[in-house]
Amino acid sequence: MRIVTLEEHISFPEMTSKIPKEALGGFGQSVAMQRMAPKLADITGERLQSMDDNGISMQVLSVDSSGANLLNTQDGPDFAMQYNDLIAERIKGFENRFTGFALLPMTAPVAAADELERAVKQHNFCGAMIRGLTQEKFLDQPEFAPIFERAEKLDVPIYLHPGLPPKGVADIYYSGLPNYSGMAEALACYGWGWHSETALHVLRLLFSGIFDQYPKLKLIIGHMGEMLPMMMARSEKALKPGNGGANQRTLTDTFRDQLHITTSGFFTQPPLKIALDTFGIDNIMFSVDYPFSTNEMGIEFLNAIELPAEQIAQLAHGNADKLLKLKI
């Protein structure tokens, strides 16, 4: 069976070294992240071998948190262009195994829209990945409209991935913890904070009317829906049309039309059941979150799913092939 995974990360040291240390903060300095560095830098070596060993047909690659979103308006666009060109160069000859989500210079939204179009048309990338807030702003702010307009015009999705928490949030929520190695990073990011912030981000886009303003826009979020499936009924009631927001449709109707989720990093059945009950089979795609999770964990989870064969195929590749227009 064909298997596509689409939240699979890369980071090239020669590009990360161009980002000022003060912009990176402590990101990438933990022992765990240092151990991951060679896996993030690799594409056609150990990564490809692991895909072969586990029957994974294609990965959609995306740059980790050390990207152009950390750079200013002047430096971000050229950095993003260089990075996207480098990705395209390194997957050349392996286009049947790899494609990419474009890295965008989010601090320069017009340039980001232009870079999205260039990456899609020149490199055949299948959309873009945006990581969290940009200069402490959510994407519902008017300045980011060019990116949504261009994504809708190009008919490519935006993958909204968690990003590093703003300093003010980190100082209040994740400081003063016991001095256990990596504790603050774990709580602020992959242990909790990332997921709640991304859920809030999506709900803000709904409440501010972004989905209605761009009705053909497709948004992807990972990690089994970033807590949203569990909260759907409660949030549905709070954010129904007429409750003070700009949204013209219910949360459920909007999300089933325009929001897609991946399984990345979640490998137990109960969260999948909730996701299926709330988002539906057509809106869920299999992903691993490599190299932060292993392909072996992902495939073991996929093989344990008790659904009809045609629905397993949808999760494994069908929904992704359709949404990303992947060539089989």
C-alpha positions in Angstrom: 0.0 0.0 0.0 1.2 3.5 -0.8 2.0 5.5 2.3 2.5 9.3 2.4 3.7 11.2 5.5 3.5 15.0 5.5 4.8 16.4 8.7 8.4 15.3 8.4 11.1 17.7 9.3 14.5 18.9 8.1 17.1 21.4 9.3 20.3 22.3 7.4 23.2 23.5 9.6 24.6 25.8 7.0 21.3 27.7 7.0 20.7 27.6 10.8 24.1 29.1 11.3 22.9 32.2 9.4 20.3 33.0 12.1 21.4 35.3 14.9 21.8 33.4 18.2 19.6 35.8 20.0 16.8 35.0 17.6 17.2 31.3 18.1 17.3 31.7 21.9 17.7 28.2 23.5 16.1 26.4 20.6 18.2 23.5 19.4 20.6 23.5 22.3 19.1 20.7 24.4 20.8 17.3 24.4 17.8 15.8 22.6 17.9 18.4 19.8 21.7 18.0 19.4 21.2 14.3 19.0 18.6 14.9 16.3 20.7 17.3 14.3 22.3 14.7 11.9 18.9 13.1 11.2 17.3 16.5 10.4 20.2 17.4 8.0 19.9 14.1 6.1 17.4 13.4 3.3 18.6 10.6 1.0 20.7 8.6 3.5 19.4 7.2 6.7 16.0 8.9 6.2 15.4 7.3 2.8 16.6 3.9 4.1 14.1 4.1 7.0 11.4 4.9 4.6 12.2 1.9 2.5 12.5 -0.3 5.5 9.0 0.7 6.7 7.2 0.9 3.4 6.8 4.7 3.3 6.4 5.9 -0.3 6.8 9.7 0.1 7.6 12.3 2.7 6.7 16.0 2.5 9.6 17.8 4.0 9.4 21.0 6.1 12.0 23.1 7.9 12.0 23.0 11.7 11.6 26.1 13.9 14.9 27.5 12.9 13.5 29.2 9.9 12.9 32.5 8.2 10.2 33.5 10.6 13.0 34.4 13.1 14.5 36.9 10.7 13.6 40.5 10.0 11.8 41.9 7.0 15.1 42.6 5.2 16.8 39.3 5.7 13.9 36.8 5.7 13.0 36.7 2.0 16.5 35.9 0.7 17.0 33.4 3.5 13.7 31.6 2.6 14.5 31.6 -1.1 18.0 30.1 -0.4 16.5 27.4 1.8 13.7 26.4 -0.6 16.3 26.2 -3.5 18.5 24.0 -1.3 15.7 21.7 -0.5 14.8 21.4 -4.2 18.4 20.7 -5.0 18.8 18.0 -2.5 15.6 16.1 -3.5 16.5 16.3 -7.2 16.2 12.8 -8.7 14.1 11.7 -5.8 10.9 13.6 -6.6 8.9 10.4 -6.4 9.9 10.1 -2.8 10.1 13.7 -1.5 8.4 17.0 -2.0 8.3 20.0 0.3 6.3 22.6 2.1 7.8 26.0 1.3 9.5 28.0 4.0 8.1 31.5 4.0 9.6 34.8 5.2 6.6 35.5 7.5 7.9 38.9 8.7 7.5 40.1 5.2 4.0 38.9 4.2 4.0 40.1 0.6 7.4 38.6 0.0 6.1 35.4 1.7 3.2 35.2 -0.8 5.6 35.7 -3.7 7.9 33.0 -2.3 5.0 30.6 -1.9 4.1 31.1 -5.6 7.7 30.7 -6.7 8.2 27.5 -4.7 5.0 26.0 -6.0 5.6 26.9 -9.6 9.4 26.4 -9.8 10.0 23.6 -7.4 6.5 21.9 -7.4 6.2 22.2 -3.7 2.7 21.4 -2.5 2.0 24.3 -0.1 3.7 26.0 2.8 4.3 25.4 6.5 3.9 28.3 8.9 5.3 27.9 12.4 3.2 29.6 15.1 3.1 33.3 15.7 5.1 35.9 13.7 6.6 38.6 15.8 4.0 37.8 18.5 1.1 38.1 16.1 -1.5 35.6 15.1 -2.4 35.0 11.4 -5.8 36.7 11.8 -4.1 40.1 11.6 -4.8 41.9 8.3 -1.1 42.1 7.3 -1.1 38.4 6.6 -3.9 38.5 4.1 -1.6 38.3 1.0 -0.5 34.8 2.1 -4.0 33.5 2.4 -5.0 35.2 -0.9 -2.1 33.6 -2.8 -2.6 30.1 -1.2 -6.2 30.2 -2.3 -5.3 31.4 -5.8 -2.7 28.6 -6.2 -5.0 26.1 -4.6 -2.4 24.8 -2.2 -2.8 24.3 1.6 -1.1 26.0 4.5 0.2 23.7 7.2 0.0 25.5 10.5 2.6 24.0 12.8 3.4 25.0 16.4 6.2 27.5 16.9 8.4 28.7 19.7 6.4 30.5 22.4 6.8 34.3 22.5 9.2 35.5 25.2 6.4 37.0 27.3 4.5 33.7 27.3 7.6 31.7 28.0 8.5 33.9 30.9 5.1 33.6 32.6 4.1 30.1 31.7 7.3 28.1 31.5 9.9 29.8 33.8 10.7 29.1 37.4 10.5 25.3 36.9 12.8 22.8 38.6 16.2 22.7 36.9 15.6 19.5 35.1 17.3 19.3 31.8 14.9 20.2 29.0 11.8 20.5 31.3 10.9 24.0 30.3 11.3 23.2 26.6 9.2 20.0 26.9 6.4 21.7 28.7 6.4 24.8 26.4 6.6 22.8 23.2 5.9 19.2 22.5 4.7 18.2 26.0 1.8 20.7 26.0 2.2 24.3 25.1 2.6 23.9 21.3 -0.7 22.1 20.9 -2.9 24.4 23.0 -1.4 27.5 21.2 -2.1 26.0 17.8 -5.6 25.2 18.7 -6.1 28.7 19.9 -4.6 30.0 16.6 -7.1 28.0 14.6 -10.0 29.1 16.7 -9.0 32.7 16.3 -8.9 32.3 12.5 -12.5 30.9 12.7 -13.8 33.6 15.1 -12.2 36.4 13.1 -13.9 35.2 9.9 -10.7 34.2 8.0 -12.2 30.9 6.8 -15.3 32.7 5.5 -13.2 35.4 3.8 -11.1 32.7 2.0 -13.7 29.9 1.5 -11.3 27.9 -0.7 -8.4 28.1 1.7 -7.3 24.7 3.0 -5.5 24.6 6.4 -3.7 21.6 7.8 -2.7 21.1 11.5 -0.9 18.1 13.0 -0.6 16.1 16.2 -4.1 14.6 15.8 -5.8 18.0 15.6 -3.9 19.9 18.3 -6.5 19.2 21.1 -9.4 20.4 18.9 -11.2 17.1 18.5 -11.6 16.7 22.2 -12.9 20.3 22.6 -15.1 20.4 19.5 -18.5 20.3 21.2 -17.6 22.9 23.8 -16.0 25.2 21.3 -18.8 24.7 18.9 -21.3 26.1 21.4 -19.0 29.0 22.4 -18.2 30.1 18.9 -21.5 29.6 17.1 -22.4 32.3 14.5 -24.0 35.3 16.1 -22.0 35.0 19.3 -19.9 38.1 18.6 -17.5 36.7 16.1 -17.2 37.3 12.4 -17.6 33.6 11.5 -20.7 33.0 9.4 -20.6 29.2 9.7 -20.4 26.8 12.6 -17.1 25.4 13.8 -18.0 21.9 12.6 -19.1 23.0 9.1 -16.1 25.2 8.7 -13.6 22.6 9.8 -15.0 19.8 7.7 -14.8 22.1 4.7 -11.4 23.7 5.2 -9.4 22.1 8.0 -7.4 18.9 7.7 -5.5 17.1 10.5 -2.6 14.7 10.6 -1.7 12.0 13.0 1.9 13.2 13.5 3.4 12.1 16.7 0.2 10.5 18.1 0.2 6.7 17.9 -2.6 5.5 20.2 -6.1 4.6 19.1 -8.4 6.7 21.4 -7.3 10.1 20.0 -7.8 8.8 16.5 -11.4 7.7 17.4 -12.2 11.1 18.6 -10.7 12.7 15.5 -12.7 10.4 13.3 -15.9 11.2 15.2 -15.4 14.9 14.9 -13.5 15.6 11.7 -14.4 12.6 9.7 -12.3 10.2 7.6 -12.0 12.6 4.7 -10.1 15.1 6.8 -7.4 13.0 8.4 -4.0 12.1 7.0 -1.3 9.8 8.3 2.0 11.4 9.4 4.9 10.4 11.6 6.7 13.6 12.7 10.1 12.2 11.7 12.7 12.3 13.1 11.2 13.4 16.4 9.1 10.2 16.2 10.2 7.1 14.4 8.8 5.5 11.2 8.5 2.2 13.1 6.2 3.8 15.7 4.1 5.3 12.9 3.7 2.1 10.9 2.9 0.0 14.0 0.1 2.5 14.8 -1.2 2.5 11.2 -1.2 -1.3 11.1 -3.2 -1.5 14.3 -6.1 0.8 13.1 -9.3 -1.2 12.8 -11.1 0.4 9.9 -12.2 -0.9 6.5 -9.4 -1.3 4.0 -10.6 1.6 1.8 -10.6 3.9 4.8 -7.1 2.8 5.8 -6.0 3.7 2.2 -7.6 7.1 2.6 -5.6 7.8 5.8 -2.4 6.3 4.4 -2.3 8.2 1.1 -5.6 8.9 -0.5 -6.5 12.1 1.3 -3.0 13.5 1.1 -2.7 12.6 -2.6 -5.9 14.5 -3.3 -5.3 17.6 -1.1 -1.6 18.0 -2.2 -2.2 16.9 -5.8 0.7 14.4 -5.5 1.6 12.4 -8.6 1.5 8.7 -8.1 
